[in-house]
Amino acid sequence: MRILIIEDDTEASAAMCRGFSEFGHDCVTADDGVFGLEKARQAGFDVMVVDRMMPRMDGLSLVETLRREGDNTPVLFLSALGEIDDRVTGLKAGGDDYLVKPYAFPELIARVEALARRRETGSVQTLLKVGDLEMDLIGRGVRRAGQEIDLQPREFQLLEFLMRHAGQSITRTMLLEKVWEYHFDPQTNVIDVHISRLRSKIDKGFDKAMLQTVRGAGYRLEA
């Protein structure tokens, strides 16, 4: 991979580069947001690692600018700001992942490599289909056996994740992290409530129930 690291802490960026180099990856660094934006515009990067708080231009503004310009290079935000609202803000600004400082380098390299794989294997798939259940990712529509199903935004996100992992047991932790973007258990029944609502919409009135509860494990969507 060719990785762009935009980080104003030069010691931290140098340490990252050494670590990435040991895994055979090439690095380019920038120590402020404006310089980083110039480097990013040169393109040719597989992943960008971007610090949120930087001089001249912060990481959020940098990534928002790139996204407006049509640059879809995967971005991993690094930040000491680790509250849920901070993570959500980073992802809404165009980030693909968010890692809180201090972090363990093995986790950083694993996340960066996962982003690169996602890009390489990225699909332009616009229709998900599991049995007679269909989801139009562009039109944001869902049908089962030709019947329209009206879903709220979070229900749509939940069903999309389940359809992308059809046949697999999905844990509550996976749903909290991937659908709600929580990296802790909020100790609420938010998942149970949404699963119940989703089940009533995609299964009620049909011969076969698709959304299964896997005792002690989580949930599974099956054709």
Secondary structure, DSSP 8 states (H G I E B T S, - for coil): -EEEEE-S-HHHHHHHHHHHHHTT-EEEEESSHHHHHHHHTT---SEEEEESS-SSS-HHHHHHHHHHTT----EEEEES--SHHHHHHHHHTT-SEEEESS--HHHHHHHHHHHHHHHHT-----EEEETTEEEETTTTEEEETTEEE---HHHHHHHHHHHHTTTS-B-HHHHHHHTS--SS---SSHHHHHHHHHHHHHTTTSSS--EEEETTTEEEE--
